[in-house]
Amino acid sequence: MKIEIDREIFEEALRKAREATEKKSALPILTNFLLSAEGDTLTVKATDLENYLLLKIRADVLEEGSLCVSSRSLSDIVRNLTSALIRLEREEDRLIITGGRSRFKLPTVSPEDFPEFPSPPEGGEKVEGNLILQGIEKTEYAIAKEETRVSLQGMFMRGHEDRIHFVGSDGHRLALYEPEGSFPFELLVPRKSLRVIQRLLTGVEEISVARSEDGSFASFSGEDWRLVIRLLEGEYPDYLAVIPTEFAAEVLLEVEEARRALKRLAGLGEGKLFPVKIAVGDNLAVFEFADPEFGEGREEIDVDYTGEPFEIGFNGRYVLEALDAFDSEKVWFRFTTPDTAALLEADDYEKDPYRCIIMPMRL
């Protein structure tokens, strides 16, 4: 194999591909890229046996061939070269990388040792890349980060009543983003795959999404890349059933003001648990944090609320992360009882079709 390739284009491709490799693995081959040069194209393959990524890059192919090479070493070298054009050339069992006055030799592995890729599902549904990016950004924070039910370890994606639902939940909170659109599949996409997809998407393109007939795999395809994902198994919980519909108190608050108040209080706490009592009365919300070890804090913000006084406790970090996902300037915070889930919803739901359900905590 012998090729010449634009360094910036190659660096960008390697940055995307590396997300689909294993950083450390009992199978060393999974820390490698498979590079194949043919015609006027260099193909880069990467996999961790859950994500199977293929990228194609334009290159000046002087000699066709393929090889496997360390993803970390190749990425680090290419990223730090300063020349506009670099040359890759295989000499026996080494890959020679030349750029300007720099020259490196890396050991290679036979491409026969690289795992076979599953056949991509046929057909597909066109989806705007920006919708998928927003779906991930608005739900990923709520996906379970610890070992729990398998179905809660990924983002659920499906079509429902002329909308596309993107759902994330860890059992204590649930994030739902539902823009208008059609989608014929139900997909349960693992957390790591979401990071790979985010690397690949620019937000302006239209991509094709397909699912295998047995429901084991899904593919996301762009103009010069294809990602095949091993989907999570299990049935996703009935998330629509847990969304409250009747409320004892409904408070309209400004997102940025509430975020800043919670962040100031968060400075008093440590770790993931950040208990906050929220009390609402006539046009006023009071956020309070108290801990014998770390101190006390109180924040008052103006809100749109008239009704009976209401108090409820939350993990403040859950509320803060939910607020961070809104694009709206104002949101409704709706409460039923101090012991049942509360709902955060955009003031203009058609403009920002996102909501979050958060379970309260006893303080």
ZANU-429149 format. One record per atom (N, C-alpha, C): y, z, x. Coordinates in steps of 0.05 Angstrom, whole numbers, plus 32768, in hexadecimal, padded with zeros to 4 digits. Example, Ala and Ser with C-alpha at 12.3 -4.5 7.8 and 13.67 -1.06 7.14 Angstrom:
ZANU-429149
7F8E809C8108/7FA6809C80F6/7FBE809C8108/7FD3808E8101/7FEB808F8111/8001809D8102/
***
This chain:
ZANU-429149
7FE880008011/800080008000/801980008012/802C7FEF800B/80457FEE8019/805B7FE68005/806F7FF78001/80857FF07FEE/80A07FF97FF9/80B57FED7FEE/80D07FF67FF2/80DC7FFD7FD7/80EB80137FD5/80F3801C7FBA/810E802A7FBD/811E80297FA7/813780377FA6/813280557FA6/813F80637FB8/813A807F7FBB/814180907FA3/8159808A7F97/8162809A7F80/814F80967F68/8147807E7F63/813580787F4C/811A80867F51/811180847F6A/80F780917F71/80F980AF7F6E/810F80BB7F78/811280D87F76/811280E17F59/812080D37F47/812180DA7F2B/810580D97F1F/80F680C57F25/80DB80C27F1A/80C980D97F24/80CB80E07F3D/80BB80F67F48/80C281117F3C/80DC81147F37/80E5812D7F2A/80D981307F0F/80D8811A7EFF/80CC811B7EE5/80AD81207EE7/80A181117EF9/808481127EFB/807A812D7F05/8089813A7F15/807F81537F21/807C81697F0C/808B81677EF6/8088817B7EE0/806C817A7ED4/805E81647ED7/804381617ECA/802D81687EDE/803481717EF6/801F81797F0A/801A81977F09/8005819F7F16/800081BC7F1A/800D81C37F34/801C81DA7F34/802881E37F4D/801381EF7F5F/800181FF7F53/7FEA820A7F62/7FD282067F50/7FBC81FD7F5C/7FA581F77F4B/7F8B81FB7F5B/7F7682037F4C/7F5B82037F58/7F5281E77F5E/7F5E81D37F51/7F5881B77F57/7F7081AC7F66/7F6F81AA7F81/7F8681A17F91/7F9181867F89/7F7F81757F7E/7F88815A7F77/7F9E815B7F61/7F9F81707F52/7FB381727F3C/7FCF81787F47/7FD1817E7F61/7FEC81817F6E/7FF581677F7A/7FE781517F75/7FED81377F81/7FF881247F6C/800781107F76/800E80F87F67/7FFA80E37F6E/7FF380D17F5B/7FE580B97F60/7FFA80A27F60/7FFE80957F76/8011807F7F79/800180647F7A/800980517F69/7FFC80377F69/801180217F69/800F800F7F7C/80227FF97F7F/80147FDF7F78/80207FD17F65/80157FB77F5C/802B7FA67F50/802A7F8C7F57/803F7F7A7F4D/805A7F827F57/806C7F897F45/80877F927F4D/808C7FAF7F43/80767FBE7F41/80787FD97F34/80697FEE7F44/807580057F47/8067801C7F51/8062802F7F39/804980367F35/804180487F20/803B80647F2B/804780787F1F/804380947F28/803480A27F11/801D80AE7F18/800E80BE7F05/800D80DB7F0E/800F80ED7EFA/800D810A7EFF/7FFF81177EE8/7FEF812B7EED/7FE1813A7ED8/7FDB81567EE0/7FDA81687ECC/7FCF81837ECF/7FB781877EBD/7FAC81717EB3/7F96816F7EA0/7F9D81777E84/7FB6817E7E7F/7FC181827E64/7FD6816D7E5E/7FE581647E73/7FF9814F7E71/7FF181397E84/7FF281207E79/7FEB81097E89/800280F67E88/801180F57E9F/802A80E67EA0/802880CE7EB1/803280B77EA7/8033809E7EB6/805080947EB5/805B808E7ECD/807680837ECF/807480697EDF/808480557ED7/8086803C7EE6/80A280377EF1/80A3802F7F0A/80BD802B7F18/80BC800F7F25/80D380027F24/80D67FE87F32/80D57FED7F50/80C67FDC7F5E/80C57FDF7F7B/80BF7FC47F88/80C67FC27FA1/80BF7FAA7FB0/80A47FAF7FBD/808F7FA47FB1/80747FA97FBA/806C7F957FCF/806A7F9E7FE8/80637F8C7FFE/80457F8B8001/80377FA07FF9/801A7FA17FFB/80107FB47FE5/7FFE7FAA7FD4/7FF57FBA7FBE/7FE17FCF7FC7/7FDD7FE47FB7/7FCA7FF97FBE/7FD180127FAF/7FC180277FB3/7FC580407FA6/7FBB80577FB7/7FC6806F7FB2/7FBF80877FC2/7FC9809F7FB3/7FBE80B77FBB/7FC780D07FB0/7FD580E07FC7/7FEB80ED7FC0/7FFB80FB7FD3/800781147FC7/800C81297FD7/801781427FCD/8031813D7FBE/803281477FA5/804A81437F95/806281537FA0/805C816B7FAA/8072817C7FB5/807E81707FCE/806C81687FE1/8076815D7FFA/808681437FF6/807A81317FE6/808881187FE1/80A2811C7FD3/80A3812C7FBF/80BC81317FB0/80D1813D7FC2/80CA81517FD3/80DE815E7FE4/80E9814B7FF9/80D8813A8004/80E181278018/80F48112800C/80EC81067FF6/80FC80F17FE9/811780FD7FE0/811781157FD5/813081217FCB/814481257FE1/813A812B7FFA/814D8131800F/8153811A8022/81478103801E/814E80EC802E/816A80E28025/817880D68038/819380CD8032/819680AE8030/818180A08037/818280838036/817F8079801A/818B80628014/818A80577FF9/816F804B7FF3/816280418008/814780348005/813380428016/811B8046800B/81068052801C/80ED8040801B/80DD8044802F/80C480348030/80AC80478030/809880408020/807F804F801F/8069803C802A/805A8045803D/804580348049/802D80458050/8016803B8048/7FFD8049804F/7FF280408069/7FEC8053807B/7FDF804D8094/7FC6805F8096/7FAF80538093/7F9580628092/7F968077807C/7F9580918084/7F9580A68070/7FB080B4806E/7FC580A78076/7FE080B28076/7FF380A18066/800780AE8059/801D809F804C/803580A3805E/8040808C8067/8058808C8078/807080888066/8083809B8067/809C80998058/80B38096806B/80C180808067/80D7807A807A/80F18076806A/810680828073/8120807F8066/81368083807B/8145806E8082/815980708097/814C807780B1/8154808D80BD/8149809680D7/813480AB80D4/812B80AF80BB/811780C480B5/80FC80B780B1/80E780C580BA/80CC80BA80B7/80B980D280B4/80A880D080A0/809580E6809A/807980DA8096/806580EB809C/804980E38097/803C80F98086/803180F1806F/80238104805E/800680FC805B/7FF48110805A/7FD8810A8055/7FD481008039/7FC180EE8035/7FBB80E4801B/7F9F80EB8012/7F9A80E77FF8/7F7F80EC7FED/7F7780D27FDE/7F5E80CD7FDD/7F5480B57FCF/7F5C80B57FB2/7F66809F7FA7/7F6D809E7F8B/7F5480A17F79/7F3C809E7F83/7F2480A17F73/7F2080BF7F6B/7F2D80D17F7A/7F2B80ED7F73/7F3E80F67F5D/7F5180E47F56/7F6580EC7F42/7F5880EB7F26/7F5F80FE7F15/7F5280FF7EFA/7F5880E57EEA/7F4580DD7EDA/7F4A80C77EC8/7F5C80CF7EB1/7F6D80BD7EA8/7F7F80C37E92/7F7280BC7E78/7F7680CC7E63/7F6B80C57E48/7F7980AB7E3E/7F6B809D7E2D/7F7780857E21/7F8D808E7E0E/7FA480817E10/7FBA80897DFE/7FB480827DE1/7FBD80937DCE/7FB9808C7DB2/7FC680727DAB/7FBB80647D98/7FC6804A7D8F/7FDC804F7D7A/7FEC803B7D76/8002803C7D62/8018804F7D6B/802780597D59/803C806B7D60/8053806B7D4C/806380807D4C/807A80837D3B/809380847D4D/80A780747D47/80BF80757D56/80D0808D7D4F/80D9809C7D63/80EA80B47D5F/810080B37D73/811880BB7D6B/812F80BC7D7D/812A80D27D91/812E80CB7DAB/812A80DF7DC0/813C80F77DBD/815480F37DB2/8166810A7DAF/815C811E7D9B/814E81157D86/814381277D72/812D81397D7F/811D812D7D90/8108813D7D9D/811481517DB0/812881487DBF/8135815A7DD2/814281727DC3/814F816C7DAD/815B81827D9D/814681947D91/813081887D88/811A81987D7D/810F81AB7D91/810C81A27DAA/810281B47DBF/811781CA7DC6/813081C17DC9/814581D47DD1/814981EA7DBC/814581E37DA2/814A81F77D8D/813282087D86/811B82027D90/810382117D89/80F4821D7DA1/80F782127DB8/80E7821A7DCF/80EA82387DD5/810282437DD2/8106825F7DD8/80F682727DC7/80EE82697DAF/80DF827A7D9C/80C182787D9F/80B882657DAF/809B82627DB3/808F82797DC3/807882827DBC/806B82997DC9/806982947DE7/807282A87DF7/807082A57E14/805982B57E1F/804D82C77E10/803782D67E19/801D82CD7E0B/800682D57E16/7FED82CE7E0B/7FEB82D87DEE/7FE882C67DDC/7FE782CD7DBF/7FD782B77DB1/7FDA82B57D98/7FCC82A07D8A/7FD382857D96/7FBE82747D9A/7FC2825A7DA7/7FD6824A7D98/7FD6824B7D7E/7FE8823A7D6E/800582417D71/800B82597D7C/802782617D80/8030825C7D9C/8020824F7DAD/802782497DC8/8033822D7DCC/803C82217DB6/804882077DB8/805B82027DA1/806781EA7DA2/807A81E27D8D/806A81D17D78/806D81D87D5F/806181C97D49/807481B47D40/806A819C7D3D/807B81857D35/806D81767D1F/807B81727D08/806F81637CF2/808481587CDF/807D81457CCE/808F813B7CBA/808C814B7CA0/80A381507C93/80A2815F7C7A/80BA81587C69/80B5814B7C52/80C981447C3E/80E281377C4B/80DD81207C58/80F2810F7C63/8101811D7C7A/80F481317C86/80FF813E7C9E/80E981417CB3/80F181447CCC/80DF814A7CE1/80E281677CE8/80CC81767CE7/80CD81937CEC/80C581987D09/80D681A77D18/80CF81B17D32/80CF81CF7D2F/80B981DC7D36/80B581F97D31/80AB82077D4A/80B7821F7D4F/80AE82307D64/80AD824D7D5A/8098825C7D61/809782787D58/808582887D6B/808C82A27D6D/807B82B47D7C/807082CA7D6B/807482C87D50/806B82DC7D3E/808082F07D37/809582F37D48/80AB83057D42/80C482F67D38/80C582DC7D3E/80DB82CB7D36/80D182AF7D33/80E0829F7D25/80D782837D20/80F082727D20/80F0825C7D2F/810682497D31/80FD822F7D24/810D82247D12/8107820B7D04/811F81F87D06/811A81E17D11/812E81CB7D12/812281B47D02/813181AB7CED/812681977CDB/813B81807CD6/813F816E7CE9/815181587CE4/814481447CD1/815481327CC6/8149811D7CB4/813981097CC5/812381007CB9/811280EC7CC6/80F680ED7CBB/80E680DA7CC4/80CA80D97CBB/80B880DC7CD3/80A180E87CCF/808E80ED7CE5/807380F17CD8/805F80E07CDF/804580E17CD0/803080F47CDC/803781017CF3/802381117D00/8029812F7CFF/8015813F7D06/8018815B7D0B/8010815F7D28/802281697D39/801D816D7D55/8023818A7D5D/801281967D6D/801781B07D78/801881AD7D96/803181AB7DA0/803681A37DBC/803981BC7DCE/802981BE7DE3/802A81D67DF5/804581D97E02/804B81F27E09/806581F87E14/806B81E87E2E/805781E67E40/805C81D77E59/806281BA7E53/805581AE7E3F/805981927E38/8076818E7E2F/808281A27E22/809E819F7E19/80B0819C7E31/80AA81AB7E47/80BB81A87E5F/80B8818C7E6B/80A081817E6A/809B81667E75/80AB81527E64/80AA81557E4A/80B881437E38/80D681447E3D/80E1815C7E40/80FD81607E45/810681517E5E/80F681527E73/80FC81437E8C/80FD81257E87/80EC811B7E76/80EA80FF7E72/810080F37E61/810981027E4D/811C80F77E39/813980F97E42/814880E47E3C/816480E47E41/817480EB7E28/816780E87E11/817480EE7DF7/817F80D57DE9/818180BF7DF7/818D80A77DEB/817980927DE4/816080957DED/814C80817DE8/813B80877DCF/812D80737DC6/811A80767DB1/80FE80757DBD/80ED80897DB6/80D3808A7DC2/80BE80877DAC/80A580817DB5/808F807E7DA3/807D80977DA6/807580A37D8F/806480BA7D8F/804B80B37D7F/803480B97D8A/801A80B27D7D/800780CA7D80/7FF380CB7D6F/7FDE80E07D71/7FC380D37D6F/7FB080DD7D7F/7F9580D27D7F/7F8880D87D64/7F7480C97D5D/7F6680CC7D43/7F5A80E87D40/7F5080F37D56/7F43810E7D53/7F5781247D56/7F70811E7D5A/7F8581327D5C/7F8681427D76/7F7781397D8A/7F7681477DA4/7F8E81417DB6/7F9881287DB4/7FAD811F7DC6/7FC481137DB7/7FDC81147DC3/7FF381067DB9/800080F87DD0/800D80E27DCB/801C80D47DE0/803980D17DD9/804A80D47DED/806780CF7DEB/806D80B97DFF/807880A27DF6/807B808B7E07/809880817E07/80A3807D7E1F/80BD80707E22/80BA80557E2E/80D0804A7E37/80D0802E7E41/80BF802C7E5A/80C1803F7E6C/80B3803D7E86/80A280567E8B/809A80647E77/8089807C7E7B/807880817E62/8062808F7E66/805180987E50/804580B37E57/804780C67E45/803C80E07E48/802780E57E33/800E80EA7E3B/7FF980F17E28/7FF481107E2B/7FF4811E7E15/7FF3813B7E14/7FDA81447E06/7FCD81577E12/7FB781657E04/7FC281797DF1/7FC081757DD7/7FCC81867DC3/7FBE81A17DC1/7FCD81B67DB9/7FC081CF7DB4/7FAF81CE7D9B/7F9A81DE7D9A/7F8881DF7D83/7F9081F67D71/7F8881F57D59/7F8E820A7D46/7FA282027D31/7FA182107D1A/7FB3820A7D04/7FCD821A7D07/7FE3820C7D04/7FFD821B7D06/8002822B7CED/800D82437CF0/801282547CD8/802482467CC4/8023824F7CAB/803482447C96/8050824F7C99/805F82427CAA/807A824C7CB1/808D824C7C9A/808A82387C88/809D82377C71/809A824F7C5E/8082825A7C5E/807D82717C4C/808B828A7C54/8094828C7C6E/80A082A57C77/80BF82A37C76/80CA828C7C6E/80E7828A7C6D/80F182977C53/810182AC7C56/810A82BA7C3D/811D82A87C2D/811D82AD7C13/812E829C7C01/814182AD7BF1/813D82C87BEF/814F82D97BE1/815A82EE7BF4/817482F47BF1/818183057C04/8192831B7BF7/819383327C04/81A483487BFB/81C083477C08/81C2833A7C1F/81DC83377C2D/81DC831D7C3C/81F3830F7C3B/81F782F57C48/821182F67C57/821082F57C72/822782F87C82/822D82DE7C91/824682D47C8F/824E82BD7C9E/825E82C67CB7/825382BE7CCF/826082C77CE7/826582B07CFA/827782B37D0D/827D829F7D21/826982A27D38/825C828C7D3F/8246828D7D53/825082987D6E/8266828C7D78/826F82947D92/827882B17D94/828582BB7D7F/828E82D67D7F/827682E97D7F/826282E37D6F/824A82F37D6D/823A82F27D88/823982DB7D94/822B82D77DAE/823882E97DC3/825282E77DC5/826082F77DD9/825C83157DD5/825D831E7DBC/8259833A7DB6/823D83437DBF/822983337DB8/820E833A7DBF/8209833A7DDE/821683277DEB/821283257E08/821F833D7E16/823683467E0B/8241835E7E17/822F83767E14/822383797DFD/8210838F7DF8/81F7838B7E09/81EE83737E0D/81D6836D7E1C/81D983777E39/81F283787E43/81F683827E5E/81EE839F7E62/81EB83AE7E4C/81E383CA7E4E/81C583CD7E4F/81B683BA7E46/819983BC7E44/818B83AF7E5C/817183B37E5D/816083A67E71/8147839C7E64/813C83877E6F/8123837C7E64/8126836C7E4B/811083657E3F/810F83537E28/811883627E0E/8114837D7E0E/811A838C7DF5/813783957DF6/8147838E7DE2/816383947DE1/816A839B7DC5/816483B47DBC/816883BC7DA0/818583BE7D98/818C83B17D82/81A783B17D77/81A683B77D5A/81B783CA7D51/81BB83CF7D35/81D383BF7D2B/81CF83B17D15/81E483A17D09/81EB83AD7CEE/820483B47CEA/820D83BF7CD1/822383AD7CC6/822183A57CAD/823583947CA1/824283A27C89/825C839E7C87/826B83A87C70/828083937C68/8295839B7C5B/82A983887C52/82B6837A7C6A/82AF83607C6D/82BA834E7C82/82B983597C9E/82A483697CA4/82A183757CBE/828383787CC5/827C83717CDD/826183767CE8/826383877D01/8253839B7D03/825383AD7D1A/823883AB7D28/823883A47D42/822083A37D53/822083BC7D65/820A83CB7D64/820983E37D75/81EF83E47D85/81F383EC7D9E/81DC83F17DB0/81DE840D7DBB/81C8841B7DBC/81C984377DC6/81AE843C7DD4/81B084467DED/8198844E7DFC/81A084657E0E/8191847B7E0E/819884927E1F/819A848B7E3C/818A84787E46/818A84717E62/81A0845D7E6A/81A6844A7E58/81B884347E60/81D484377E53/81D784487E3F/81F2844B7E33/81F484417E17/820C843E7E0D/821184367DF2/822784207DF1/822684107DDD/823A83FB7DD9/823E83F57DBB/825683ED7DB4/825C83E77D98/826F83CF7D98/826883BB7D88/827983A47D85/827E839F7D67/829783997D60/829F83927D45/82A983757D44/829F83667D31/82A9834B7D2D/82AF83467D10/82C383357D0B/82CA832E7CEF/82B6831A7CE4/82AD831E7CCC/829A830C7CBF/82A383077CA2/829782F37C96/829C82EE7C7A/828682FC7C6A/828B83147C5F/827783227C50/828583367C3D/827D83357C24/828583497C11/826C83527C02/8268836C7C01/825083767BF4/824A83927BFD/8232839B7BF5/822A83B67BFD/822583B77C1B/822B83CE7C28/822583D17C44/820783CD7C4A/820183C27C61/81E583BB7C67/81E083C07C85/81CA83CD7C8C/81C383D27CA8/81A783C87CAE/81A483BD7CC7/818A83B37CCF/818983B27CED/817183B57CF9/816E83B57D16/815E839C7D1F/816583927D37/8158837B7D43/8155837E7D61/8143836F7D6C/8143836A7D89/815B83577D8D/817183617D99/818983517D9C/818583377DAB/817183377DBD/816C831E7DCC/816283087DBA/8153830F7DA5/814A82FB7D92/816282EF7D83/817483007D7B/818C82F67D6D/819D82E57D7F/81A082ED7D98/81B182DF7DAB/81A582C37DB2/818A82C27DB6/817E82A87DBC/817F82967DA4/817D82A17D8C/817F82907D74/819C82847D71/81B082957D76/81CC828B7D75/81D182767D8A/81C582787DA1/81C882647DB7/81BF82497DAF/81AC82477D9C/81A1822E7D94/81B1821F7D7E/81C5822C7D73/81D6821F7D5E/81EA820D7D6A/81EF81F77D5C/820681E57D63/821E81EB7D51/821A81FC7D3C/822F82027D29/824282177D34/825B82177D2A/826E822C7D32/826982457D21/825F82427D09/825A82597CF7/823D82587CED/8231826F7CE9/821682717CDF/821482877CCA/820182847CB8/81FB82997CA4/81E582AB7CB0/81E982C57CAE/81D582D97CB5/81CD82E57C9A/81B582E07C90/81AE82E87C75/819882FE7C77/819B83147C69/8189832A7C6A/817D83307C4E/816483387C4E/815683407C35/8154835E7C33/8144836A7C45/814383887C47/8142838E7C65/814783A77C6C/814683AF7C89/812B83AC7C96/811683A87C85/80FB83A67C90/80EF838B7C8F/80FE83777C85/80F3835C7C83/810483487C93/80F883307C97/8105831C7CA8/812083147C9E/8132830F7CB1/814D83057CAB/814E82E87CB4/816282D97CA8/816482BD7CAC/818082B67CB8/817F82A77CCE/8198829C7CD9/8198827E7CD3/81AE82747CC8/81AF82587CBF/81CB824D7CC3/81CD82347CCB/81E782277CCF/81F782277CB6/8211822A7CB9/822482297CA3/8222820E7C95/822181F87CA5/821E81DD7C9B/820281D47CA3/81EE81D87C92/81D281D37C99/81CC81B67C9D/81DA81A57C8F/81D581887C92/81DE817E7CAD/81F3818A7CB7/81FD81837CD2/81ED818F7CE8/81E381A77CE4/81D381B57CF8/81BB81C17CEA/81A681B17CE5/818F81BA7CD5/817C81CC7CE4/818681E37CEB/817781F67CFB/817982127CEF/816382217CEF/8164823C7CE6/814F824D7CF5/815382667CF5/814182787D04/813C82917CF3/812382997CF1/811B82B17CE4/811482C67CF9/811F82DE7CF6/811A82F37D0A/8111830D7CFB/80FB83187D05/80F183317CFA/810283487D05/8108835C7CF4/811883737CFD/810783867D0D/8115839A7D19/810683AF7D28/811283C97D20/810183DE7D1F/810B83F97D19/811884057D32/813084107D2E/813F841C7D44/813D843B7D43/
***
